[in-house]
C-alpha cells in the first residue's frame, strides 16, 4: 500500500518571476538566512517551511513522511480570482501547463489539480471541460468563496454542472483571508480559526443552497477535515427543517442536511487522532483521504502517524492512507502507483 497525500501544494516553475522578470504578478521564491521566503505582490511569506517548487525535493520530503504519492494543487493566491477573467484564464493555463509537466515527469507518484478562472463561472466551466478532456488532471482546486461570494450562489451553477458532467474532483480550500475582524490578525487566528471556518461556510452554503442535492454526482473534497461542518450537521439539519425560509419541503427526508454533508470527502488535517477518529465515525472511512497541507507551517508534521494513532482498524486505515485516493483519482491497482 502506497500512502497518497491528497492535500499538498506546489508552485510550478513556469509561474516564477525568474521566467519573466518584467511581470510583477509572478511570485519569487528565495532563501533568506536559510529560510524559504515567497514574495508575492510586495509581501514576503515565510509560512511555507518546506520546499515549494522543486519536485524532486518535494517528493523526497514526502518520502520522509512515509508518503509515496501526492495530489499536487496550486498555492491558493495563484488561483488568480482577483484579476479580469481573461487574464485569469491566461495565468491559469500557464500554471496548468506546469502542473501537467510535473505529472508527466513522475506519473507513478504525481496526480494534479488544475486552476480555472472561477470569477467567470461560465468561462471556468468551459475551461474545466477542456482540462478534464486531456486526461492529465484529476480535477481542480477552488476557494471557499470567490471575491466574497460563496460557492452555493446561483452564479456558480454552470461550474458545478460542468464538474458533475466531467466527473472532476473539486478540492475546496480556504481563501486564507475570508474574515475582516481585527481579532483574526491576532494569535494567528486568521489561520487557526479563519481557515477551517471558511471551509465550514462553503460546505454549509453548498448544502443549504441545494447545490449538492441538484448534483448527486459531484465529488467535493473539503480541506482541514471539513472545518466544523460535521460538528454543525445537526444544527444545520434543524435549521433546514424548522427555521430557514428557503429550506426543503416538509416531504423531504428529515436528515437531508446530514446526508448531504456525508457526501463530501474530507482530508485528515485535523491535528488530533481522536478528532480524526470522530470524523471517521461520523462520515465513514470511505469518505476520508490522507492529507498533510504540505509545505506549510500548519501542515500535519506526521500525517501517516496521525491516521495510525486514531485506532481505526486495518481496513479503515488502509482506505484512508491510500485506497480512497486511488478510487477518487482513478489510480491503477488500488494505489500501488
ZAKE-87919 format. One record per residue: y, z, x of N, C-alpha, C, CB in turn; residue number from 1. Coordinates in steps of 0.05 Angstrom, whole numbers. Glycine has a CB too. Example, Ala and Ser with C-alpha at 12.3 -4.5 7.8 and 13.67 -1.06 7.14 Angstrom:
<sites>
((-114,156,264),(-90,156,246),(-66,156,264),(-89,181,226),1)
((-45,142,257),(-21,143,273),(1,157,258),(-12,114,282),2)
</sites>
This chain:
<sites>
((-24,0,17),(0,0,0),(25,0,17),(0,24,-19),1)
((42,-19,12),(68,-20,26),(89,-8,8),(75,-50,34),2)
((104,11,19),(126,23,3),(149,2,3),(135,49,16),3)
((161,-1,-21),(182,-20,-25),(208,-6,-34),(174,-42,-46),4)
((229,-9,-19),(255,3,-25),(270,-15,-44),(271,9,0),5)
((275,-6,-69),(288,-23,-89),(318,-18,-90),(276,-19,-116),6)
((329,-3,-72),(358,3,-72),(367,5,-43),(365,29,-88),7)
((374,-18,-31),(384,-19,-4),(405,-41,-2),(361,-25,16),8)
((427,-35,12),(450,-53,13),(452,-66,40),(475,-37,7),9)
((465,-90,40),(468,-105,64),(495,-120,62),(444,-125,69),10)
((507,-125,85),(529,-144,88),(519,-168,103),(555,-131,102),11)
((520,-191,91),(509,-215,105),(529,-225,126),(501,-237,85),12)
((519,-235,149),(538,-244,170),(557,-266,160),(522,-255,193),13)
((548,-282,141),(565,-304,131),(592,-294,119),(550,-320,110),14)
((593,-269,110),(617,-258,98),(636,-245,118),(610,-239,77),15)
((627,-240,142),(642,-224,161),(668,-238,170),(626,-217,185),16)
((688,-222,177),(713,-232,187),(709,-250,211),(732,-209,194),17)
((689,-244,227),(683,-259,251),(678,-289,244),(660,-248,266),18)
((667,-294,220),(660,-321,212),(685,-337,205),(641,-321,189),19)
((707,-324,198),(732,-338,190),(755,-318,194),(731,-349,161),20)
((764,-314,218),(783,-292,224),(809,-294,208),(790,-293,252),21)
((817,-318,198),(842,-320,183),(840,-312,154),(851,-349,184),22)
((815,-306,145),(811,-299,117),(809,-269,114),(786,-313,105),23)
((831,-257,107),(834,-227,108),(817,-213,87),(862,-220,105),24)
((807,-227,67),(790,-214,47),(763,-206,58),(787,-232,23),25)
((755,-217,80),(729,-212,91),(727,-184,104),(721,-234,111),26)
((704,-171,103),(701,-146,117),(696,-150,146),(678,-129,104),27)
((702,-130,162),(694,-129,190),(678,-104,195),(719,-131,209),28)
((659,-106,213),(642,-83,220),(644,-79,250),(613,-87,210),29)
((650,-54,258),(654,-49,287),(643,-21,292),(684,-51,295),30)
((643,-13,318),(636,14,326),(661,27,338),(613,13,348),31)
((666,51,328),(688,67,339),(677,95,346),(711,69,318),32)
((678,102,371),(667,127,381),(638,131,373),(684,150,372),33)
((624,108,375),(595,109,369),(588,108,339),(584,133,380),34)
((608,107,322),(603,107,293),(609,80,281),(619,129,279),35)
((592,71,263),(597,45,249),(621,48,230),(572,36,234),36)
((640,30,231),(663,30,214),(665,3,201),(689,37,230),37)
((667,3,174),(672,-22,159),(701,-22,150),(653,-23,134),38)
((715,-44,156),(743,-47,148),(744,-69,127),(761,-54,173),39)
((757,-61,104),(759,-80,82),(786,-75,68),(736,-77,62),40)
((802,-96,66),(828,-94,53),(845,-71,64),(824,-89,23),41)
((844,-69,90),(861,-49,104),(850,-21,104),(887,-48,92),42)
((827,-16,91),(815,10,90),(791,11,109),(805,17,62),43)
((788,34,123),(765,39,140),(745,57,126),(774,51,167),44)
((721,48,124),(700,62,110),(679,71,130),(687,45,88),45)
((673,97,131),(654,107,150),(629,119,137),(667,129,167),46)
((625,114,111),(603,125,97),(577,110,101),(609,126,67),47)
((578,86,113),(554,71,119),(544,81,147),(558,40,119),48)
((526,100,147),(518,113,172),(495,100,186),(511,142,166),49)
((484,79,174),(463,64,188),(471,34,188),(435,67,174),50)
((456,18,204),(462,-10,208),(465,-24,181),(440,-23,225),51)
((486,-40,179),(493,-53,153),(489,-83,154),(522,-47,147),52)
((486,-95,177),(487,-124,179),(462,-136,192),(511,-133,195),53)
((453,-126,214),(431,-137,230),(405,-132,216),(431,-126,258),54)
((392,-153,206),(368,-150,190),(345,-137,206),(358,-177,180),55)
((342,-144,231),(320,-133,247),(324,-102,250),(319,-146,275),56)
((349,-94,254),(354,-65,257),(350,-51,230),(382,-60,268),57)
((359,-63,209),(355,-52,182),(325,-48,177),(367,-70,160),58)
((309,-68,182),(280,-65,177),(267,-44,195),(266,-92,180),59)
((277,-43,220),(266,-22,238),(273,6,228),(278,-27,267),60)
((298,9,218),(306,35,207),(289,42,182),(335,34,199),61)
((283,22,165),(266,28,142),(238,34,151),(267,4,123),62)
((229,21,172),(202,28,183),(200,58,189),(197,12,209),63)
((222,69,201),(222,97,208),(220,115,183),(248,104,222),64)
((227,104,160),(225,119,134),(198,114,120),(248,112,116),65)
((181,99,133),(155,92,121),(157,71,99),(144,116,109),66)
((178,55,101),(183,34,81),(178,6,93),(212,35,70),67)
((160,-9,81),(152,-34,93),(166,-59,82),(123,-37,89),68)
((180,-56,59),(193,-79,48),(217,-69,32),(174,-95,29),69)
((237,-87,28),(262,-78,15),(273,-100,-3),(283,-71,36),70)
((285,-91,-25),(301,-108,-42),(330,-104,-34),(296,-101,-73),71)
((341,-123,-20),(368,-121,-9),(388,-131,-29),(370,-136,18),72)
((410,-117,-31),(431,-125,-50),(459,-122,-37),(430,-109,-76),73)
((479,-134,-48),(506,-132,-36),(518,-104,-36),(525,-151,-50),74)
((536,-99,-17),(553,-76,-19),(572,-81,-42),(569,-71,8),75)
((576,-61,-59),(590,-65,-85),(617,-77,-82),(592,-39,-98),76)
((635,-69,-63),(661,-82,-62),(659,-112,-57),(677,-70,-40),77)
((636,-122,-48),(633,-150,-43),(621,-166,-66),(615,-154,-18),78)
((623,-154,-90),(617,-170,-114),(641,-185,-124),(607,-151,-136),79)
((665,-178,-115),(690,-195,-118),(699,-198,-147),(685,-222,-106),80)
((697,-177,-163),(706,-179,-190),(737,-178,-193),(694,-156,-207),81)
((751,-170,-172),(779,-167,-173),(796,-192,-167),(787,-146,-155),82)
((783,-215,-163),(797,-240,-158),(792,-259,-181),(788,-252,-131),83)
((807,-281,-181),(802,-301,-202),(773,-311,-201),(821,-325,-198),84)
((763,-318,-225),(735,-324,-227),(725,-346,-209),(728,-331,-256),85)
((740,-367,-206),(732,-389,-188),(731,-380,-159),(751,-413,-192),86)
((750,-364,-151),(750,-353,-124),(726,-334,-121),(776,-339,-117),87)
((721,-318,-141),(698,-300,-140),(672,-316,-138),(697,-283,-165),88)
((670,-338,-152),(647,-355,-151),(642,-366,-123),(649,-378,-171),89)
((663,-375,-110),(661,-386,-83),(651,-364,-64),(688,-397,-73),90)
((662,-340,-67),(653,-319,-49),(625,-310,-55),(672,-295,-51),91)
((618,-309,-80),(590,-302,-88),(570,-322,-76),(587,-300,-118),92)
((577,-347,-78),(559,-368,-68),(556,-366,-38),(570,-396,-75),93)
((577,-359,-24),(574,-355,5),(556,-331,11),(602,-351,18),94)
((560,-310,-4),(542,-287,0),(513,-293,-7),(553,-263,-17),95)
((510,-307,-29),(482,-314,-38),(468,-332,-17),(483,-327,-65),96)
((483,-349,-5),(472,-365,17),(462,-347,39),(493,-385,28),97)
((478,-327,47),(469,-309,67),(445,-293,59),(491,-290,75),98)
((444,-284,34),(421,-268,24),(396,-285,24),(427,-257,-4),99)
((398,-310,15),(375,-328,16),(365,-332,44),(382,-355,3),100)
((383,-334,63),(374,-337,91),(359,-312,101),(398,-343,109),101)
((368,-288,92),(353,-264,100),(325,-265,89),(368,-239,90),102)
((322,-274,64),(295,-275,53),(278,-296,67),(297,-282,23),103)
((291,-319,74),(276,-340,88),(266,-330,115),(293,-364,91),104)
((282,-313,128),(275,-303,155),(251,-285,154),(298,-288,167),105)
((250,-267,133),(228,-247,132),(217,-246,103),(239,-220,141),106)
((206,-267,93),(196,-267,65),(174,-247,60),(187,-294,58),107)
((160,-238,81),(139,-218,78),(150,-190,74),(121,-219,101),108)
((176,-187,80),(188,-160,78),(213,-158,61),(194,-150,106),109)
((225,-180,54),(252,-180,42),(252,-195,15),(273,-192,61),110)
((262,-181,-5),(270,-194,-30),(300,-189,-33),(254,-182,-55),111)
((313,-205,-50),(342,-203,-51),(352,-205,-80),(355,-225,-35),112)
((375,-191,-85),(390,-193,-109),(417,-206,-103),(395,-165,-123),113)
((425,-226,-119),(449,-240,-113),(473,-229,-128),(445,-269,-121),114)
((495,-244,-127),(520,-237,-139),(530,-260,-156),(541,-229,-118),115)
((542,-253,-179),(554,-274,-197),(581,-264,-205),(535,-279,-221),116)
((600,-282,-212),(627,-274,-219),(629,-263,-248),(647,-298,-216),117)
((622,-238,-252),(619,-227,-279),(646,-222,-292),(604,-201,-278),118)
((669,-226,-278),(695,-225,-291),(698,-249,-311),(718,-226,-270),119)
((680,-269,-308),(679,-291,-327),(649,-292,-336),(689,-318,-315),120)
((642,-279,-357),(613,-277,-364),(600,-304,-369),(610,-260,-388),121)
((614,-323,-381),(602,-349,-385),(596,-363,-359),(620,-367,-402),122)
((615,-362,-340),(610,-373,-313),(588,-358,-299),(636,-372,-297),123)
((587,-332,-302),(566,-316,-290),(539,-323,-301),(571,-286,-294),124)
((537,-328,-327),(512,-336,-339),(502,-362,-328),(515,-338,-370),125)
((519,-381,-325),(511,-407,-314),(502,-404,-285),(534,-428,-317),126)
((517,-388,-270),(510,-385,-242),(484,-370,-239),(532,-370,-227),127)
((479,-350,-256),(454,-336,-256),(430,-355,-261),(454,-313,-276),128)
((433,-373,-281),(412,-392,-286),(406,-409,-262),(419,-409,-310),129)
((426,-418,-249),(422,-435,-225),(410,-419,-203),(449,-447,-216),130)
((419,-394,-199),(408,-377,-178),(378,-372,-182),(423,-350,-177),131)
((371,-365,-206),(342,-359,-212),(325,-384,-210),(339,-346,-239),132)
((336,-407,-216),(320,-432,-215),(312,-438,-187),(336,-455,-227),133)
((327,-428,-167),(320,-434,-139),(296,-420,-129),(343,-428,-122),134)
((287,-398,-142),(263,-384,-134),(266,-364,-112),(243,-403,-127),135)
((290,-361,-100),(294,-343,-77),(302,-315,-86),(315,-354,-59),136)
((313,-312,-110),(325,-287,-118),(309,-274,-140),(354,-292,-128),137)
((307,-247,-138),(294,-231,-158),(312,-226,-182),(284,-204,-147),138)
((338,-229,-178),(358,-224,-199),(385,-220,-186),(350,-199,-215),139)
((401,-202,-199),(429,-198,-189),(436,-168,-191),(449,-215,-206),140)
((455,-161,-175),(468,-135,-177),(494,-137,-192),(472,-122,-149),141)
((499,-119,-210),(525,-117,-224),(535,-89,-223),(523,-128,-253),142)
((560,-84,-229),(570,-57,-231),(571,-47,-259),(598,-56,-218),143)
((573,-21,-262),(572,-7,-288),(594,-17,-306),(575,22,-284),144)
((616,-25,-296),(638,-37,-311),(651,-59,-294),(659,-16,-320),145)
((665,-76,-308),(679,-98,-294),(708,-97,-301),(666,-126,-302),146)
((724,-90,-282),(753,-87,-286),(758,-69,-310),(766,-114,-290),147)
((743,-47,-312),(747,-27,-333),(732,-31,-359),(775,-26,-339),148)
((718,-54,-362),(703,-59,-386),(673,-55,-381),(708,-88,-396),149)
((661,-37,-398),(633,-31,-393),(614,-52,-405),(626,-4,-406),150)
((590,-51,-396),(572,-75,-398),(562,-81,-426),(549,-71,-380),151)
((564,-63,-444),(556,-69,-472),(577,-83,-488),(549,-44,-486),152)
((600,-88,-476),(622,-102,-490),(613,-130,-499),(648,-104,-473),153)
((622,-139,-522),(613,-166,-532),(619,-188,-512),(626,-172,-558),154)
((639,-185,-495),(646,-207,-477),(624,-213,-458),(671,-201,-462),155)
((606,-194,-453),(584,-198,-434),(559,-210,-447),(577,-172,-420),156)
((560,-217,-472),(536,-226,-485),(524,-252,-473),(541,-232,-514),157)
((540,-271,-464),(528,-294,-451),(512,-287,-426),(550,-314,-443),158)
((522,-267,-411),(508,-259,-386),(482,-246,-393),(525,-240,-370),159)
((481,-228,-413),(456,-215,-419),(436,-234,-431),(461,-192,-439),160)
((445,-254,-447),(427,-274,-457),(415,-290,-435),(442,-292,-477),161)
((431,-297,-415),(420,-312,-392),(401,-295,-376),(443,-322,-374),162)
((407,-270,-372),(390,-253,-357),(362,-250,-370),(402,-225,-353),163)
((362,-248,-396),(336,-247,-410),(322,-273,-408),(341,-239,-440),164)
((336,-295,-413),(323,-321,-412),(311,-328,-384),(343,-343,-420),165)
((326,-320,-363),(317,-326,-336),(298,-305,-325),(341,-327,-317),166)
((293,-284,-340),(276,-262,-331),(286,-250,-305),(247,-271,-328),167)
((313,-247,-303),(325,-236,-279),(325,-206,-280),(354,-247,-276),168)
((319,-193,-258),(323,-164,-255),(352,-159,-251),(306,-153,-231),169)
((364,-142,-267),(393,-135,-265),(395,-106,-255),(408,-139,-292),170)
((406,-103,-231),(409,-76,-220),(438,-67,-225),(404,-77,-189),171)
((441,-45,-240),(467,-34,-247),(474,-12,-227),(468,-23,-276),172)
((497,-16,-213),(506,3,-193),(534,12,-200),(505,-10,-164),173)
((541,37,-194),(569,45,-199),(589,28,-184),(573,75,-191),174)
((614,27,-195),(635,13,-181),(644,30,-157),(659,8,-200),175)
((639,56,-158),(648,77,-139),(677,85,-143),(643,67,-110),176)
((690,74,-163),(718,80,-168),(725,80,-198),(737,60,-153),177)
((706,92,-213),(709,89,-242),(726,110,-256),(682,91,-253),178)
((735,131,-241),(750,152,-254),(775,158,-239),(733,177,-257),179)
((797,164,-253),(823,167,-241),(832,196,-239),(843,152,-256),180)
((818,215,-251),(826,243,-250),(828,252,-220),(805,261,-265),181)
((848,268,-215),(852,277,-187),(829,294,-177),(878,294,-185),182)
((814,306,-196),(791,322,-187),(771,305,-171),(777,334,-211),183)
((768,280,-178),(749,263,-164),(756,257,-135),(746,237,-179),184)
((781,263,-128),(790,260,-100),(782,284,-83),(820,256,-98),185)
((772,305,-96),(765,329,-82),(735,332,-79),(776,354,-97),186)
((726,344,-57),(698,352,-53),(679,329,-55),(691,374,-73),187)
((688,305,-50),(670,281,-51),(660,276,-79),(646,285,-32),188)
((674,287,-100),(665,285,-127),(665,257,-138),(682,302,-145),189)
((682,239,-127),(681,211,-136),(653,199,-131),(702,194,-121),190)
((639,209,-111),(612,200,-105),(591,218,-118),(607,199,-75),191)
((593,245,-114),(572,263,-123),(569,263,-153),(579,291,-113),192)
((592,263,-167),(591,263,-196),(599,236,-208),(610,285,-207),193)
((620,224,-197),(630,199,-208),(610,176,-209),(654,190,-193),194)
((595,173,-187),(576,151,-186),(554,153,-206),(564,149,-158),195)
((540,175,-208),(519,177,-228),(531,177,-257),(502,202,-224),196)
((555,187,-260),(567,187,-287),(574,158,-296),(592,204,-288),197)
((582,142,-277),(587,113,-284),(561,100,-294),(598,98,-260),198)
((539,105,-280),(514,94,-288),(506,104,-316),(492,101,-268),199)
((511,130,-321),(505,141,-347),(521,127,-369),(511,171,-347),200)
((546,123,-365),(563,110,-384),(554,81,-389),(592,109,-375),201)
((547,67,-368),(538,39,-371),(512,38,-388),(534,26,-344),202)
((493,55,-381),(468,55,-396),(472,63,-425),(448,75,-383),203)
((488,83,-430),(494,91,-458),(508,69,-473),(511,117,-459),204)
((526,55,-460),(540,33,-473),(521,10,-480),(562,23,-454),205)
((503,4,-463),(483,-17,-468),(465,-9,-491),(466,-23,-444),206)
((458,16,-493),(441,26,-515),(456,26,-542),(430,53,-509),207)
((479,39,-542),(493,43,-568),(507,18,-578),(513,65,-565),208)
((512,-1,-560),(523,-27,-568),(501,-45,-579),(537,-41,-546),209)
((476,-36,-577),(452,-52,-586),(446,-75,-567),(456,-62,-614),210)
((458,-75,-544),(452,-97,-525),(422,-96,-517),(470,-94,-499),211)
((412,-73,-511),(384,-71,-504),(366,-79,-527),(377,-43,-494),212)
((374,-72,-551),(358,-79,-575),(358,-109,-580),(368,-64,-599),213)
((381,-122,-576),(383,-151,-581),(367,-167,-561),(412,-160,-580),214)
((363,-155,-537),(349,-170,-516),(325,-154,-506),(368,-175,-492),215)
((303,-155,-521),(279,-139,-514),(266,-146,-488),(259,-140,-536),216)
((273,-170,-477),(261,-178,-452),(277,-171,-428),(257,-208,-452),217)
((300,-158,-431),(317,-150,-408),(302,-131,-389),(343,-138,-417),218)
((306,-136,-363),(296,-117,-343),(320,-107,-328),(276,-132,-323),219)
((327,-81,-332),(351,-69,-322),(344,-45,-305),(371,-61,-345),220)
((351,-45,-280),(346,-23,-261),(371,-7,-258),(336,-33,-234),221)
((370,20,-263),(393,38,-260),(392,52,-233),(393,58,-283),222)
((415,53,-220),(417,68,-195),(417,98,-199),(443,59,-180),223)
((410,112,-177),(413,141,-176),(398,155,-198),(442,149,-176),224)
((373,147,-203),(357,160,-223),(368,157,-251),(354,188,-217),225)
((386,138,-255),(397,134,-282),(420,153,-288),(376,136,-303),226)
((429,168,-268),(450,187,-273),(440,208,-292),(475,174,-284),227)
((455,214,-313),(447,234,-333),(437,222,-359),(471,253,-338),228)
((430,196,-359),(423,183,-384),(399,195,-397),(419,154,-380),229)
((378,203,-382),(354,214,-394),(360,242,-405),(331,215,-373),230)
((375,258,-390),(382,285,-400),(399,283,-426),(398,300,-379),231)
((413,262,-430),(430,259,-453),(417,243,-476),(456,245,-446),232)
((392,235,-472),(379,217,-492),(377,230,-519),(351,209,-482),233)
((371,256,-521),(370,269,-547),(398,270,-560),(360,297,-544),234)
((418,276,-544),(445,277,-555),(454,249,-565),(465,287,-534),235)
((448,228,-549),(455,201,-558),(440,194,-583),(449,181,-535),236)
((415,201,-585),(399,195,-609),(411,209,-633),(371,203,-605),237)
((419,234,-630),(431,248,-653),(457,235,-661),(436,278,-645),238)
((473,228,-642),(499,215,-648),(495,188,-661),(516,212,-624),239)
((474,174,-652),(469,148,-663),(460,150,-692),(447,134,-647),240)
((444,170,-698),(434,173,-725),(454,186,-745),(409,190,-725),241)
((470,205,-735),(485,222,-754),(515,219,-752),(478,250,-749),242)
((526,210,-729),(554,212,-725),(568,184,-722),(560,228,-701),243)
((558,168,-703),(572,143,-696),(573,124,-720),(559,130,-672),244)
((597,115,-726),(601,97,-749),(587,71,-744),(630,93,-755),245)
((585,63,-719),(573,37,-712),(543,40,-706),(587,24,-688),246)
((531,62,-713),(503,67,-707),(485,49,-724),(496,95,-712),247)
((459,51,-719),(439,34,-733),(436,42,-762),(412,35,-719),248)
((426,24,-778),(420,30,-806),(399,53,-807),(410,5,-820),249)
((400,69,-829),(381,91,-831),(352,83,-830),(386,106,-856),250)
((346,58,-836),(319,49,-836),(307,45,-808),(316,23,-852),251)
((324,45,-788),(315,41,-761),(301,67,-751),(338,34,-741),252)
((283,65,-732),(268,89,-722),(288,111,-713),(249,82,-700),253)
((280,136,-720),(297,158,-712),(300,161,-682),(287,184,-724),254)
((281,152,-667),(281,154,-638),(291,128,-625),(254,162,-627),255)
((307,112,-639),(315,86,-628),(328,89,-602),(333,71,-648),256)
((347,108,-599),(362,111,-574),(343,119,-552),(384,132,-577),257)
((325,139,-558),(305,148,-538),(288,124,-528),(288,170,-549),258)
((278,108,-547),(261,86,-540),(275,66,-523),(250,73,-565),259)
((300,60,-530),(315,40,-514),(321,51,-486),(341,33,-528),260)
((328,76,-484),(332,88,-457),(308,85,-440),(341,117,-459),261)
((284,89,-451),(260,87,-436),(251,59,-429),(238,101,-451),262)
((267,40,-438),(262,12,-429),(276,6,-403),(272,-7,-450),263)
((295,23,-394),(307,18,-368),(286,24,-346),(332,36,-364),264)
((292,13,-323),(279,20,-298),(297,39,-283),(271,-5,-280),265)
((286,57,-267),(302,78,-253),(293,79,-224),(298,105,-267),266)
((313,82,-206),(305,87,-178),(301,117,-174),(327,76,-158),267)
((291,124,-150),(283,152,-145),(305,168,-132),(259,152,-128),268)
((329,157,-130),(351,170,-115),(362,194,-131),(373,150,-107),269)
((346,215,-132),(354,240,-146),(359,263,-127),(332,248,-166),270)
((350,260,-102),(353,280,-81),(338,306,-87),(382,286,-77),271)
((318,306,-104),(304,330,-111),(277,323,-123),(321,347,-132),272)
((255,330,-110),(229,323,-120),(223,333,-148),(207,334,-102),273)
((234,357,-155),(229,368,-182),(244,351,-203),(238,397,-183),274)
((269,343,-197),(283,326,-215),(269,299,-218),(312,322,-206),275)
((259,289,-196),(244,263,-197),(220,266,-215),(236,254,-169),276)
((205,289,-212),(182,293,-229),(190,294,-258),(168,320,-221),277)
((212,307,-264),(222,308,-292),(228,281,-303),(246,327,-295),278)
((241,264,-286),(247,236,-294),(221,221,-300),(263,222,-272),279)
((201,224,-283),(176,210,-288),(163,220,-313),(157,214,-264),280)
((163,246,-319),(152,256,-344),(166,245,-368),(153,287,-344),281)
((192,241,-365),(208,232,-388),(204,202,-394),(237,237,-383),282)
((203,185,-373),(203,156,-378),(177,143,-371),(225,144,-362),283)
((159,157,-356),(134,145,-347),(136,135,-319),(126,123,-366),284)
((114,138,-304),(114,130,-276),(119,100,-273),(88,138,-263),285)
((111,84,-293),(113,55,-291),(142,46,-293),(97,42,-314),286)
((161,63,-299),(189,56,-302),(206,64,-277),(201,68,-326),287)
((193,75,-257),(208,87,-234),(201,72,-209),(202,117,-231),288)
((221,64,-193),(217,49,-168),(230,65,-145),(230,21,-170),289)
((216,65,-123),(226,77,-99),(254,66,-91),(207,73,-75),290)
((272,83,-84),(298,74,-75),(309,93,-54),(318,72,-98),291)
((327,83,-36),(338,100,-15),(369,102,-17),(330,90,12),292)
((382,80,-25),(411,77,-23),(420,73,6),(426,101,-35),293)
((402,61,22),(409,54,50),(433,35,49),(384,40,64),294)
((452,37,68),(453,53,92),(473,77,91),(460,36,116),295)
((477,88,67),(500,106,63),(493,135,69),(510,103,35),296)
((514,151,72),(511,180,77),(498,194,53),(538,192,83),297)
((501,183,29),(488,194,5),(460,183,0),(506,190,-19),298)
((449,168,19),(422,158,16),(402,182,18),(415,137,38),299)
((380,179,4),(358,198,8),(347,194,37),(335,193,-13),300)
((349,214,54),(341,210,82),(311,207,85),(350,233,98),301)
((295,215,65),(266,213,67),(255,205,39),(253,240,77),302)
((260,181,30),(253,174,2),(223,175,-3),(263,147,-4),303)
((206,167,15),(178,168,11),(168,196,8),(162,153,34),304)
((179,214,25),(171,242,24),(180,255,-2),(183,257,48),305)
((203,246,-13),(212,257,-38),(192,251,-60),(240,245,-46),306)
((182,226,-60),(161,219,-80),(136,235,-75),(155,188,-79),307)
((128,237,-51),(103,252,-45),(105,281,-52),(96,249,-15),308)
((129,293,-50),(133,321,-56),(135,327,-85),(157,331,-41),309)
((136,306,-102),(141,310,-131),(116,318,-146),(153,286,-143),310)
((92,317,-132),(67,325,-145),(60,308,-168),(69,353,-153),311)
((61,282,-165),(58,264,-188),(29,254,-192),(75,240,-184),312)
((12,258,-173),(-14,247,-175),(-16,220,-161),(-23,244,-204),313)
((-40,213,-152),(-43,190,-135),(-35,164,-149),(-72,188,-126),314)
((-43,161,-174),(-37,135,-188),(-7,132,-193),(-52,134,-215),315)
((6,153,-202),(35,152,-206),(50,147,-180),(45,177,-220),316)
((41,161,-159),(54,158,-133),(52,130,-123),(43,178,-113),317)
((28,118,-126),(24,91,-117),(42,71,-132),(-6,83,-120),318)
((44,76,-158),(61,59,-175),(90,60,-165),(59,66,-204),319)
((100,84,-161),(128,87,-154),(134,77,-126),(136,116,-156),320)
((117,82,-107),(122,74,-80),(121,43,-76),(101,86,-61),321)
((105,29,-92),(104,1,-86),(95,-17,-109),(87,-4,-64),322)
((76,-7,-125),(64,-25,-145),(84,-33,-167),(40,-11,-158),323)
((101,-15,-175),(121,-23,-195),(140,-44,-184),(137,2,-204),324)
((149,-41,-159),(166,-61,-147),(151,-88,-145),(175,-52,-119),325)
((126,-86,-138),(110,-111,-136),(110,-126,-163),(82,-105,-127),326)
((107,-110,-184),(107,-122,-211),(135,-134,-218),(99,-101,-232),327)
((156,-119,-214),(182,-127,-222),(193,-150,-204),(201,-104,-222),328)
((186,-150,-179),(196,-170,-160),(177,-194,-158),(200,-158,-133),329)
((154,-191,-173),(134,-213,-173),(124,-218,-144),(145,-238,-185),330)
((118,-196,-130),(107,-199,-103),(77,-203,-105),(114,-173,-87),331)
((66,-216,-85),(37,-222,-85),(20,-197,-80),(30,-243,-65),332)
((-3,-197,-92),(-24,-177,-87),(-15,-149,-86),(-38,-184,-61),333)
((0,-141,-107),(8,-114,-111),(20,-101,-86),(-16,-98,-119),334)
((41,-113,-76),(58,-101,-55),(45,-101,-27),(65,-73,-62),335)
((22,-115,-24),(13,-119,3),(27,-144,13),(-19,-123,5),336)
((51,-140,22),(70,-162,26),(65,-176,52),(99,-152,25),337)
</sites>
